[in-house]
Amino acid sequence: MAKILLIEDDLTYSKIISKFLEKNGYEVISSAKVADGLSYYEKHQVDLIITDYRLPDGTGMEVLDKVLYDRPELPVILITNYSDIRTAVKSMKMGAFEYITKPIHPDELLLTVQQALKNEKSPRPAQQASKSLPKGDKLSELDYQIGKSKEALQIEEHIGLVAPTDLSIIVLGESGTGKEYISKRIHQKSKRANGPFVAVDCGALSKDLAGSELFGHVKGAFTGAIDHKTGHFENANGGTIFLDEIGNLSYEIQIKLLRAIQERKIRKIGANKDISVDVRIITATNEDLQDLAKQGLFREDLFHRLNEFSIRAQPLRERLEDLMFFSKLFMEKSNINLDRNVEGFSSEVEKIFREYHWPGNLRELRNIIRRAVLLTGDGLIQTKVIPSELLDFEPFQPIDINSAKDLKSSFEDQEKALIIKTLEEMRFNKSKTAKVLNMDRKTLYNKLEKYGLD
């Protein structure tokens, strides 16, 4: 009998799902929090995890991250609301098996569960399922590498310069370029290394609960506040708080964040007293905050407070010198985690890797190699274990300027083709398309209208 771990804080949904799955022959273990769910996962063998995205002490993405590190063959299904579809798609890119939306349809749930269990590869022994991440935030040599390219070495140099200071830092870069790893590296080389490092995905914070998540609340502050809550800022006291996708915070929360930076004080929702906090702030974004400030979508004074120093994480396509370095690094890590003995990559696979444009950057590369190592076992990774989107990818051909009758027209044709191809690869998600093309959403919408693609 397959064992399913269900992490869902809505008790009504949890009971309905559990009874339905048990009726269909599955053993279901229920948990209402990330911490409790992961605690069970570390000590017991499970065949599938179903987790809600929004949970009281974190998100389903944290569960996914943990499982991908420990047991990438273990399927994870994410439950989301329709408003979280963007995040659900992101989870699929990271390695989730599937996502289902509320309200849940029993037939869809059962079919997804059956497919997930059918596709699970090489179940691990129960004793291996209890392996946990190293304690603390220390990054081993396999956990953190900056790369060998000129761009990577410059990042390492900047980290060495800014880490000993208490300057606020913005890490710029596309999704998957390693912005959180850079931030952890700064923390570990700083005077706060022995303090906590708290990472917050601002894109996952709902507008209504963002204030509570960041600053906490007192019991009875609002409907549903049945107990006191400590916010991320208070949890990070004495250390570093990393705010990812900072551009997604509402204007109201931006005001509170500015006050926290200026006065080094926060106030819980519903409280009448301030709490002093000693926190270094590192933020990350894949948007142009300065442009958002000009549009009135981001406070300019907050931008300048956060931008005391900036580091740019280049996309993988701009530093191909690091491509095979990271490919081999991820292969070595996967060999250790999956108990495999893969020796390298065939020349055909290396060629495919070099021609692909890697919209998901290092995260996409890592997930593809984990899967390939799992399916290969030993020897060289061959094309048969490489996802079809890489095999079908056609390298973008530059135009021949000498034969172009109209340079502007040729450039526009090329740009239009690139936008169409990226839209298709991103499943017509315009926000993700804009990020991959390294342009803001307004610019993308203007180009879609210009080329009749809207």
FISE-172773 format. One record per residue (C-alpha): residue in three letters; z, y, x. Coordinates in steps of 0.05 Angstrom, whole numbers, plus 32768, in hexadecimal, padded with zeros to 4 digits. Example, Ala and Ser with C-alpha at 12.3 -4.5 7.8 and 13.67 -1.06 7.14 Angstrom:
2
ala809C7FA680F6;ser808F7FEB8111;
This chain:
454
met800080008000;ala7FEA8043801E;lys802280758028;ile801480BE8015;leu803F80F9802A;leu803C81307FF5;ile805581758009;glu805881A07FCA;asp808E81D27FB6;asp807881D67F6C;leu80A4819E7F51;thr807A81967F12;tyr803A818D7F39;ser805E81607F6B;lys807781317F34;ile8034812E7F11;ile800E811F7F51;ser804280EC7F69;lys804380C57F27;phe7FF880C57F22;leu7FEE80AB7F69;glu802680777F62;lys8005805F7F22;asn7FC680547F4A;gly7FE880297F7E;tyr7FFF805A7FB4;glu804480677FD1;val805580B17FCE;ile808A80D57FF6;ser8096811C7FDD;ser80AF815A8002;ala80B481A37FED;lys80B381C48032;val808A81C38072;ala80C881B3809C;asp80DE81798071;gly8098815D806B;leu808B815F80B6;ser80D0814280C4;tyr80BE8105809A;tyr8078810180B9;glu809681008100;lys80C480C580EF;his8099809A80C2;gln8052807E80BD;val8028809E8086;asp7FDE80928075;leu7FCE80D58055;ile7FED811A804D;ile7FE181468010;thr7FFF818C8019;asp800081CB7FF1;tyr7FE782088017;arg802082388003;leu8065821C8010;pro80AA823C8013;asp80B28237805F;gly806A82398076;thr802482238065;gly7FFB81E48061;met7FD581FC809E;glu801381F080C8;val801481A880B0;leu7FCA81A180C0;asp7FD481BE8106;lys800D818E8115;val7FE6815180FC;leu7FA681658122;tyr7FCF81688162;asp7FF481268157;arg7FC580FA812E;pro7F8081198122;glu7F6A80D980FF;leu7F9E80E380C8;pro7F7D8104808B;val7F9B8143806E;ile7F89815D8029;leu7F9A81A68019;ile7FAD81BE7FD3;thr7F9A82067FC5;asn7F93823A7F8F;tyr7F4E82577F82;ser7F6482977FA6;asp7F6F826F7FE6;ile7F2982517FEA;arg7F1982788029;thr7F558259804B;ala7F4382148030;val7EFE82198050;lys7F20822F8091;ser7F4B81F0808D;met7F0E81C58086;lys7EF081E580C4;met7F3281D680E9;gly7F31818D80D5;ala7F4E8182808F;phe7F2E8148806B;glu7F25816E8029;tyr7F4581A37FFC;ile7F5181A17FB1;thr7F6081DC7F85;lys7F9481E77F4F;pro7F9381D47F16;ile7F8A818F7F33;his7F5C815E7F0E;pro7F7781177F14;asp7F3380F67F1D;glu7F2181267F55;leu7F64811B7F77;leu7F5E80CF7F74;leu7F1780D07F8E;thr7F2A80FE7FC8;val7F6680D37FDA;gln7F3C80937FD9;gln7F0780B38005;ala7F3B80CE8036;leu7F5C808A803E;lys7F1980678044;asn7F048096807B;glu7F45809380A3;lys7F36807980E9;ser7F62804D8115;pro7FA7805280F5;arg7FDD805E8129;pro801B80328132;ala8059804B810E;gln807F8057814E;gln804980878166;ala804D80AF8126;ser809180C8813A;lys807680ED8177;ser808881378173;leu806F81748197;pro8095818A81D5;lys80D381B381C5;gly80CE81FE81CD;asp8091822881D7;lys80808214821E;leu803682078228;ser802381CE8256;glu7FE481D18281;leu7FC081A7824D;asp7FD881D38214;tyr7FC182138233;gln7F868223825F;ile7F6382668260;gly7F21824D827E;lys7EFB825782BF;ser7EC7828C82AC;lys7EC982D482C3;glu7EDD82E9827C;ala7F1682B6827A;leu7F3282CB82BD;gln7F32831382A6;ile7F5B82FF8269;glu7F8D82DC8296;glu7F91831A82C2;his7F9E83468285;ile7FD48316826C;gly7FF6831A82B0;leu7FF6836682AE;val800F83708267;ala803E8335825D;pro807A83538284;thr80768393825B;asp808B839D8212;leu804983BC81FD;ser802E83A981B9;ile7FED838281C0;ile7FB083758196;val7F89833681A6;leu7F41833D818E;gly7F1083058182;glu7EED82D78151;ser7F10829E812D;gly7F1E8264815C;thr7F19828A819E;gly7F62827C81B0;lys7F8482BD819C;glu7FC68299818D;tyr7FC4827481CF;ile7FBB82B681F3;ser7FF682D381CD;lys8022829781DE;arg800E829F8227;ile802382E88226;his806682D48206;gln8072829E823A;lys806582CD8274;ser809183048257;lys80DB8314825C;arg80E182F88215;ala80CA82B28229;asn810D82928216;gly810B82B381D1;pro80E5829B8193;phe809A82A1818A;val808A82A88140;ala804182A3812A;val802E82BF80E6;asp7FE982B780C5;cys7FE482F9809F;gly7FA582DF807C;ala7FD082AA805A;leu800482DB8040;ser7FFC82EC7FF7;lys800183367FE5;asp803E832A7FBA;leu806683017FED;ala80508320802F;gly808C834E8032;ser80BC83148025;glu809A82E88059;leu809C831E808F;phe80DE83418081;gly810583118054;his8128831C8012;val816C83187FF3;lys817F82EB7FBA;gly816883077F77;ala8138833A7F96;phe810083237F68;thr80F082EA7F39;gly80F382AA7F60;ala812082C57F97;ile815582907F8B;asp817282957FD1;his817482C3800D;lys813782BE803B;thr813282D08084;gly80EE82EF8095;his80C182E480D1;phe80D7832480F3;glu8120830F80F2;asn810E82C98109;ala80E982E88145;asn81238313815A;gly8129831381A6;gly80E382F781AE;thr809B83028198;ile807A83058154;phe803082F58151;leu800C83128114;asp7FC882F0810D;glu7F91831080E2;ile7FBA835180DF;gly7F81837380B9;asn7F91834B807B;leu7FD5836D806E;ser7FD8839A8032;tyr7FE283E5803B;glu802983E08020;ile803C83AB8053;gln801B83D4808A;ile804B840D807B;lys808783DE8082;leu806B83C180C2;leu8062840680DF;arg80AB841680D0;ala80C183D580F1;ile809A83E78130;gln80B284308133;glu80FB84258122;arg810483DD8137;lys812583D180F4;ile811383AA80B6;arg812E83A78070;lys812D83688046;ile810F836F8000;gly814883807FD1;ala817983928009;asn819983D68014;lys81A683CF805E;asp817883CE809A;ile8178839780CF;ser816983A78117;val8135837A8138;asp811F83758181;val80D98359817B;arg8099835F81A4;ile805C83628177;ile801A83418189;thr7FE383448154;ala7F9F8325814F;thr7F6183358127;asn7F1783248122;glu7F0983668100;asp7EFE83AC811A;leu7F4183CC8107;gln7F298411811E;asp7EEF840C80EE;leu7F1E83F580B7;ala7F4B843080C6;lys7F0F846080BE;gln7F01843F807B;gly7F4984498065;leu7F5683FF8063;phe7F8683FE809E;arg7FB9843280B2;glu7FA1845780F0;asp7FE884668108;leu7FF9841C8103;phe7FBA840A8129;his7FCD84388163;arg8015841B8163;leu7FFA83D48168;asn7FC283E48199;glu7FEA83F781D7;phe7FC283C281FB;ser7F88839681E5;ile7F6B835481FE;arg7F29833881E6;ala7F1F82ED81E0;gln7ED482E281E8;pro7EB082B081BC;leu7E9C826F81DD;arg7E52828081D9;glu7E5E82BC8207;arg7E818292823D;leu7E5A82518240;glu7E7582488286;asp7EB582318264;leu7E9482028232;met7E9681C1825A;phe7ED981D58279;phe7EF981D78234;ser7ED1819A821D;lys7EEF81708255;leu7F34818E824A;phe7F33817D81FF;met7F1881388210;glu7F53812B823F;lys7F858142820B;ser7F64811781D6;asn7F6580DA8204;ile7FB080E3820B;asn7FBE80F081C1;leu7F9080BA81A7;asp7F9B808581DD;arg7F51808581F0;asn7F2D80818233;val7EEF80AD8229;glu7ED080BF826D;gly7EA380F9825B;phe7E6581108236;ser7E1D80F78237;ser7DE981288250;glu7DCD812C8209;val7E10814181EE;glu7E1A81758224;lys7DD581928214;ile7DE7819581C9;phe7E2981B781DA;arg7E0781EC8205;glu7DD281FD81D1;tyr7E0282018196;his7E1F82468186;trp7E6782308174;pro7E79825C8139;gly7EBE823D8138;asn7EC682478183;leu7EFC822081A9;arg7F1C82058169;glu7EDA81E88152;leu7ECD81CA8197;arg7F1281AB8199;asn7F0C818B8154;ile7EC6816F8163;ile7EDD815081A4;arg7F1C81328185;arg7EF1810F8151;ala7EBE80F98186;val7EF480DC81B3;leu7F1380B78179;leu7ED080988166;thr7EBA808981AE;gly7EF7806581CA;asp7EDE80608212;gly7EA18070823B;leu7E7780AE822E;ile7E7480D681ED;gln7E2F80CC81CF;thr7E0780F3819A;lys7E1780C08164;val7E5F80DA815F;ile7E4B8124815E;pro7E4B81478119;ser7E07815280F9;glu7E0E819E80F9;leu7E09819D8145;leu7DD0816B8147;asp7DA881938113;phe7DB581D68133;glu7D7781F9814C;pro7D8382298187;phe7D6F826F8175;gln7D2E82808196;pro7D2782C781B3;ile7CE882EC819F;asp7CB082F981CF;ile7CB0834581D4;asn7C6B834681F5;ser7C4B832481BA;ala7C7283498184;lys7C46837A815E;asp7C82839E8142;leu7CC28399816B;lys7CEE83B48133;ser7CCF83858100;ser7CD78349812F;phe7D1F835A813C;glu7D2E836180F2;asp7D0D831D80E4;gln7D3882FF811B;glu7D7783208100;lys7D68830980B8;ala7D5C82C280CF;leu7D9E82C280F5;ile7DC482DD80B9;ile7DA682A8808B;lys7DB6827080BB;thr7DFD828780C5;leu7E07828F8079;glu7DF082478070;glu7E1E822D80A7;met7E5982538089;arg7E4982388043;phe7E37827F802D;asn7E7D8299803B;lys7E6D82E2804B;ser7EB082F1806C;lys7EA882B7809D;thr7E5F82C880A8;ala7E72831080BB;lys7EA582F580EC;val7E7482C5810D;leu7E4082FC8114;asn7E76832A8130;met7E6B836180FC;asp7E97837E80C7;arg7E8D836B807E;lys7E7183AE806A;thr7E3A83A8809E;leu7E2983618088;tyr7E248377803F;asn7DF583B08053;lys7DC883808079;leu7DC9834E803F;glu7DB183858011;lys7D7E839D8044;tyr7D5E8357804A;gly7D6483468000;leu7D978310800D;asp7DCC83297FDD;
